[in-house]
Amino acid sequence: MIDEIVHIADNSSLFGLLTRPDAGPVRGPVLVVLNAGLIPRTGPFRLHVTLARQMARAGNATFRFDLPGIGDTMLDSPITSLPAVTLALDAIERHLGSTRFVIAGLCRGADLAWKVALHDQRVIGVLQIDGLARAGPWFHLAQVRHHLRWPPTRWLTTASRLVSRHLRREPRPMEDLDIDREWPAAGAERTQLRELLDRRVHIFSLFTGGITNYFLDSRQFASTYGKLANDPAIRFAYWPECDHIFFSETDRARMIGEVLDWYSAAFGQIENTAPSASTSMGASA
């Protein structure tokens, strides 16, 4: 495999690492992996590095880069996240000739991947890990079931703590606050998903057990997206035993295996260049 540095924009600190096969043409769309929160482009426990190398062995190319203000990029960069990704796609297109992309992200990276897919027609796939899902009745039912398994001593301790907090007028702890994510208005996700499916965008949504503040039941996915959740272009998985950042090497290997399988099934017969010129919907400034 070959690792190449690709500069994203002139007069900026934005650059990324393109990992591709060392022989033969690149198969399928280029996978573009976004930062997981503030973790640099290597990913949690070098997950993104391992994924890129496995993808290269399968004949695919992967591009990893740091968004503005993360890792090796400057904190005072005038470029914001969404335009930065558009610039990255432009740079890969110039460097490799690819005009089809899959955007991958974990947590806030998943939120950005969703936005990029809506923004740029060159995106034909989205891999979102711990992405958007509404709590809804299934989440609250799962919460009740979980709490009912508590021993009496824990109920007494929790009740005492809540009463004490109320009397002292303390703010709620962070885990009880509203989800601090860049999600669309409630209900808009179905319209957005319909738009992506109409473009034949393939989506892999993986949820872990590390987001118990908003996802506890696999049925939440269908509750969030309605009948669209069963579209053949969507793959959904829920791994409650896996943590949010894939601490276990076994979980990391499992995730990479699932991604490779999805990539082969969804994009195995797709070339990495479109039959006509790329049509980006947004400005790349």
MOQUI-V790517 format. One record per pair of residues at least 6 apart in sequence whose C-alpha atoms are under 7 Angstrom apart, sorted by the first residue. I is the first residue (numbers start at 1). J is the second residue. D is the distance in whole Angstrom. If there is no record, write none. Layout:
I;J;D + I;J;D
This chain:
1;19;7 + 1;20;6 + 1;21;4 + 1;22;4 + 1;56;6 + 2;19;6 + 2;20;5 + 2;21;6 + 2;22;5 + 3;17;6 + 3;18;6 + 3;19;5 + 3;20;7 + 4;17;6 + 4;18;5 + 4;19;7 + 5;15;7 + 5;16;6 + 5;17;5 + 5;18;6 + 6;15;6 + 6;16;5 + 6;17;6 + 6;18;7 + 7;14;6 + 7;15;4 + 7;16;6 + 8;14;5 + 8;15;5 + 8;87;6 + 8;88;5 + 8;91;5 + 9;87;7 + 13;73;5 + 13;74;6 + 14;73;6 + 15;65;6 + 16;63;7 + 16;64;5 + 16;65;4 + 17;63;6 + 17;64;5 + 17;65;6 + 18;61;7 + 18;62;6 + 18;63;4 + 18;64;7 + 19;52;6 + 19;53;7 + 19;56;7 + 19;61;6 + 19;62;5 + 19;63;6 + 20;56;5 + 20;60;6 + 20;61;4 + 20;62;7 + 21;56;5 + 21;57;6 + 21;59;6 + 21;60;7 + 21;61;7 + 26;59;6 + 26;60;5 + 26;61;6 + 27;59;6 + 27;60;5 + 27;271;6 + 27;272;6 + 28;60;6 + 28;267;6 + 28;268;6 + 28;270;5 + 28;271;5 + 28;272;5 + 29;100;5 + 29;101;5 + 29;102;6 + 29;271;7 + 29;272;5 + 30;60;7 + 30;61;5 + 30;62;6 + 30;100;7 + 30;101;5 + 30;102;6 + 31;61;6 + 31;62;5 + 31;63;6 + 31;101;6 + 31;102;5 + 31;103;6 + 32;62;6 + 32;63;5 + 32;64;6 + 32;101;7 + 32;102;6 + 32;103;5 + 32;104;6 + 33;63;6 + 33;64;5 + 33;103;6 + 33;104;5 + 33;105;6 + 34;64;7 + 34;65;7 + 34;104;6 + 34;105;5 + 34;109;6 + 35;41;6 + 35;43;7 + 35;66;6 + 35;67;7 + 35;105;7 + 35;109;6 + 36;43;7 + 36;105;6 + 36;106;5 + 36;107;6 + 36;108;7 + 36;109;5 + 37;107;7 + 37;108;6 + 37;109;6 + 38;70;6 + 40;66;6 + 40;70;6 + 40;71;5 + 41;48;7 + 41;64;6 + 41;65;5 + 41;66;5 + 42;48;5 + 42;49;5 + 44;245;6 + 47;252;7 + 51;256;6 + 52;62;5 + 55;61;7 + 55;62;7 + 55;260;7 + 66;72;7 + 66;73;6 + 67;73;7 + 67;81;6 + 67;84;7 + 68;74;6 + 68;75;7 + 68;77;6 + 68;79;7 + 68;80;6 + 68;81;6 + 69;75;4 + 69;76;7 + 69;77;7 + 82;116;7 + 83;284;5 + 83;285;6 + 86;284;6 + 87;284;6 + 92;98;7 + 93;99;6 + 97;273;7 + 98;272;5 + 98;273;5 + 99;122;6 + 99;272;6 + 99;273;5 + 99;274;6 + 99;278;6 + 100;122;5 + 100;123;6 + 100;124;6 + 100;272;5 + 100;273;6 + 100;274;7 + 101;122;6 + 101;123;5 + 101;124;6 + 101;125;7 + 102;123;6 + 102;124;6 + 102;125;4 + 102;126;5 + 103;113;5 + 103;125;6 + 103;126;5 + 103;127;6 + 104;110;7 + 104;113;6 + 104;126;6 + 104;127;4 + 104;128;6 + 105;113;6 + 105;127;6 + 105;128;5 + 105;129;6 + 106;128;6 + 106;129;5 + 106;130;6 + 107;129;6 + 107;130;5 + 107;131;6 + 108;181;7 + 110;128;5 + 110;129;6 + 110;131;5 + 111;131;6 + 111;182;6 + 111;183;7 + 113;126;7 + 114;126;7 + 117;123;5 + 118;196;7 + 119;281;6 + 119;282;6 + 120;280;5 + 120;281;5 + 120;282;7 + 121;279;6 + 121;280;5 + 121;281;6 + 122;278;6 + 122;279;7 + 122;280;7 + 124;200;7 + 124;201;4 + 124;202;6 + 125;201;5 + 125;202;5 + 125;203;6 + 126;202;6 + 126;203;5 + 126;204;6 + 127;203;6 + 127;204;5 + 127;205;6 + 128;204;6 + 128;205;5 + 128;206;6 + 129;205;6 + 129;206;5 + 129;207;6 + 130;206;6 + 130;207;5 + 130;208;6 + 132;183;7 + 133;220;7 + 133;221;6 + 133;224;6 + 134;220;7 + 134;224;6 + 135;214;5 + 135;215;6 + 135;220;7 + 136;220;7 + 138;217;6 + 138;219;7 + 138;220;6 + 139;215;6 + 139;216;5 + 139;217;6 + 139;220;7 + 142;216;6 + 142;217;7 + 175;213;6 + 190;225;5 + 202;233;5 + 202;234;6 + 202;266;7 + 203;233;6 + 203;234;5 + 203;235;6 + 204;234;6 + 204;235;5 + 204;236;6 + 205;235;6 + 205;236;5 + 205;237;6 + 206;236;6 + 206;237;5 + 206;238;6 + 207;237;6 + 207;238;5 + 207;239;6 + 208;238;6 + 208;239;5 + 208;240;5 + 208;242;5 + 208;243;6 + 208;244;6 + 209;239;6 + 209;240;4 + 209;241;6 + 209;242;5 + 209;243;5 + 209;244;7 + 210;242;7 + 210;243;4 + 210;244;4 + 211;244;7 + 218;238;6 + 221;229;7 + 222;229;5 + 242;251;7 + 246;252;6
